[in-house]
Amino acid sequence: MRGESPPDRAIFLWRAGLLQLPSVPTGAWFGAVAQLVARFVRIEEVRGSIPLSSTSRKALLLREERLLRCPGLNLDAVNAPEHEAAPRITGRHLSYLAFAVVVIVYLAIIQFGGHLIAGWGDEGDTLTTRGVVFTMVIPLGLALAFTYGVIAALGWWRPAIKDDRPVNRWVWIVPVILLASILLGIDYSALSEKGWLFIIALLVATQFVGWGEEGMFRGIGVTMLRNHGLREGRVALWSSLIFGAVHLSNIFGHGVSAIPQAIMVSLAGYFFYLTRRVSGSNALNSVLHGLFDFALLSGSAIVLDQHGYIGSFAPILAYPILAIILLVKRRDIEPSHRTDHAVAPRT
């Protein structure tokens, strides 16, 4: 009985025959029961981030209409703040089209803003600390500020940063494997030759990538999809596919090789989505995302003007390993006690 609300405890004791109801007029009891049911209806509305079927919704609305006509129902008591199980989701509505516009602006800041800033700084590569600052840190920092400015404007701080949809604890294997691949994938020797200032600049730049993209696609994107009533399976699918599709913009610089890259990025998006859910916030996946990119770039000849580093295969191998594990355990990701009326994220 620990952790149950007073109404739940009272109902349990009454069913067990341990609670004797006092002798009061039938009308008074009916009014009290009506208030209790109305309260449960309000709780279901608060929990309604996952939509009810049309039949269930009509039944709930019909029941509420009947309750409102009950002479013993005290609407002031039902509507009082102390009777609410959880605050309603607040903030602005974001349509699919508006989200697409937000994503396009985010990409424009990185792509076009990056070229402009690199031109102003007379830097065209990332082989030096100054080059990393002008071509990565500044434009990515602006994109990061834009992302969290949008979150603030929408009033979505809590649902974007926190995640109230837990998964089974074994899913912690996802961030653990990602972290292991990061530690193996970093080219420590090459980084030491570049100096601490370069390392810090590259680390800051990749963290801007992690926090920016996770804020945009796992923060705003996931919250937007949930607010549109999608079930978690579709939230996971579409947020990951959108994340991968956005990276198809690389086709202009890398040709058709951007297509398999987009597929891999979609998988990574799903891994970061699960990391968000198992950790209960958008922080761990953001940090790991940044470190993952840091590991890949540290072993890349494009960034550090060096020969390829064999350890850079570790982050790549993490993809098939995690994909196989999640495929085998796909039916055991969601907690067995989850229902369609999961508690909605609060703001």
N, C-alpha and C positions, 0 to 999 in steps of 0.2 A: 504493500500500500504506500510505500515511501515515494514521494514525488507526485502523488496524485492530487488533483484539485479537490476542494471540499465537495462540489456537486458529485464528482466521480466516487468519492469515498462514501457519501450518503447513499447513492444508488446501490453500491456494492453491499453495504450493511443492510439495506432494506431487503435486497434480494436474498440475503443469507438469513433473514429473520432475526437479525441482531439489533435492528432499529425499529422501535415502536413509534408509529406516527400518532401524534396527539389528536384528540377528538376536536375537530374544528368543522365549521360549515363546509359543505361540498363546494359551494361557489368560490370560497377563499382558496381551497386546495386547487381547483381548476385554474384560477388566476395565477397561482404560484407556479404550477406546472407549465402553463402557457408562457410565462416569463422565462422559465428555464429552457424550454424548447426554442423560444425566440433567441435566447443567448447562444444556443448551439448553432442556430442558423447563421447568426452574425459571425461566429467563429469560422464556419465553413466558408463564408464569403471572404474573410481575411485570408484563409488558407487556399483561396481559389486561383493560385498561379497556374495550377494544372487544371484545365477546364473540365467541368462535369459534362456528361453526355447531355444531349438536348432533353431527353426524357427526365433525367434526374434534375436538371435545372428547372424544368417546368413544374415538377413535383415540389421542389423547394420553394419556388415562387408562390405556388398555390397554397402551400402550408403557411407561408408567411402572411399571405393575404387573409387567410382564415384567422390566424392568431391576432392580426391587427384589429379584427372585428370583435375580439373577445372582450366582454365588459370588465373582466377582472385583470386585464393586462395593464401594467404601469409602464408606459413608454419611457417616462423619464428615468425609471430605474434601469430599463434595458439599455438606454442610450448613454447612461452615465459612464464616464471614463473608467471608473474603477471596476466596471463589469466587463471590460473588453479584455480578451485573452491576449491580444497582440495588436499593435498599431497597424493601420492599413498601410499598404505600399504607397508612398508619396513620391512626388517628383513628376516630371513631364513625360508625356507619351512620345515615343520615338518610332516612326513608321519605318518600313523596310527601305523606302526610297530615301528618307532622311538619313538613315544609317549609311546607305551607299554613298551619299554626298559627303558625309563625315569621313568615311574611309578614303574617298578620292582626295579630299583636302589634305588628309594626313599624308598620303603618298606624294602629293604635289609638294608639300613642304620638304619632304626628304629628297625627292628626285630633283625638282627644279630649284628649290632653295639651296640644295647641296651644291649644284653646279654654279649658282650665282655666288655663293659664299666662297667656294673654292677659287672662283675667278677673281673675286675681290682680294683674296689673300695670296693670289698668284701661286696656288698649290694645286697640283693635279694628281698626286699619288698619296699613298699612305705609308711610305717608306720611312718618313721622319715623324718626329713628335709634332712638329708644326703642321705637317700634312694631315695627320690624324685629327688634330684639333679642328682644322678648317673644313675638311671633307667629311668628317664623321661627328665629332662632338657637338659642334654648333648646330648643324641642321637637325641632328637627332634630338638634341636638347630642345629645340623649338617644337619639334613634332611631339615630344613628350609633354611639354607644357600645354600644347593644344589638346592632347588626349585627356589630360586630367582637368583642363578647363571645361571640356565638354561634359565630363562626369559631374563637375561642380554645377554647371548650368542646368543639367538634367535633374540634379538633386539625388543622384544615385550613389553617393559615397558608400553607404553600407552594402547594398547588393552587389556593387562592382568590386569592392575590396574584400568583403566577407562572403563565404559560401555556406549556406545552411542545408545543403543537400549531401549528407555524408555517404560514403561508400564503405565497403568492407575493408577491414584493416590490412588485409593482405595486399591491397592496392598500393601500400607504401613501397612495394617493390619497384614501382615505376620511378619515383624520384631517386630511390637508392641506386638503381642501375644507371640512371642518367648521371648522377653524381660520380659514380665509379668511372663511367666512360669519359667524363670531363677530366678527372684527375689523371687518367691514363693518356688522354688526348693532348694535354698541354705540352708544348715543346719548351721545357724549362731552359734547356741549353741555349736555344736561339733567343729566347726572351732576355736571358742574362746578358747577351751581347748587345742588345738594344738599349740597355740602361733603364733605371727605375722610372724616369720621367715618361719614357715611351710606354712602359708597362702600365703605368697609372692612367695615361691618356687612353690607351686601348681598352683598359678595363672599364673606365667611365663610359666610353663610347658604346661598348657592348652591353653594359647595364642599361644605358638609355634605350638600346634596341629592345632588351628584354622587358623592361617596365613599360615602354611605349606600346609594343605589340601586344603584350599580355593585357595591358589596360584597355586597348582598343578592341581586341578580339575575344578575350576571355572575360574582360570586365564589362565593357559596353555591349559587345556582341552577345554574350551569353545572357546578360540581363534583358536585353531587348527581345531575344527569342523566347525567353521564359515569360516575359510580360505579354507576348503575343499568344500565349497559351500552348506552346509546344511542349510535348513530353520530353523527359530528359534524354531519351534515346535520340530524338530528332534534334534536340539542342546540341548534343555532342556531335552528331553527324554534320549538321549545317554549319556550326561554328568552325569545325575543322575544314570542311570543304571551302568555305569562304576564305579562310586563312590561306589555304593552298592556292585558290584561284587568284588571290591578290598578287601572289608571287609570280603569276604568269606574265606580269608586266616585265619581268626580266627577259622575256623572249626578244625584246628589241635590242638587247645587248649581247645575249648568249644564244640566240636562235632556238632551234627545236629542243636543245638540251634543257631549256627551262621547263619543259613539260614533265619529264621524270622528276625534276627538282620540285615542282609544284606538288606532285604526288607524295614525295617524301616529306614535304613541309606539312601537308595535310595530316600525315601520320604523327608528325611532331606536335601538331596542334591538338590531336586527341590525347597524346601523352601529357601535355601541359594542362589540358582540361581535367584529366583524372588527378593530376597533382594538385590542382586547385581544390578539387572536391575532397580528396583524402586529407589535405592539410587544413581545410576549412577557411582558406583565405587566398587572395590573389598574389601574395608576397613570395611564397616559395617557388612557384612556377615562374614568376618574373625573374627572380635571382638565378634560378637554374637555366632559364632561357638565355640570359645574358652570358653566363659562364659557359654555356654550350657553344655559343658563337665565339666567345673568347678562345676556347680550346681549338675550334676549327680554324680561326684566323691565325692563331699562334703557330700552326703547322703549315700555313699556306705560303707558297712562294710568292703569291700575288701581293701579300701584305708585307712580308718580312724579307723579300728578295733573297730567298735561300732555297736549298734543295728540299724536296719533299720529306716530311717527317713521318716515319712508319706508324707512330703512335696516333696519328690523325685518323687512322682507320677505326679506332676504338669508338668514337662517337657515332660513326657510320654503322658499325656492327650492333650498336644499341637498338637500332630500328628493327631489324628482323628478330632479334632476341625478344624484345618487348612485344612485337606483333604476334609472335608464336604463343607467348605466355598469355596474352590477353585473348587470343583466339580460343585457346584451350579452356580458359577460365571465364569466358564471356558471360556465362549464365550465373556466375557467382560474384559479379561486381557490385550489384545493388544489394543492400541489406534485405534480408528475408521479410522484415517487418514493415518495409515501405509500402505505402498505399498510394492511391491516386490523389489523396488529399494531403499531400506533404505540406509542411509549414512553409509559407512563402517567405522569401528573404525580406528582411526589414531594412528600412532606410534610416 
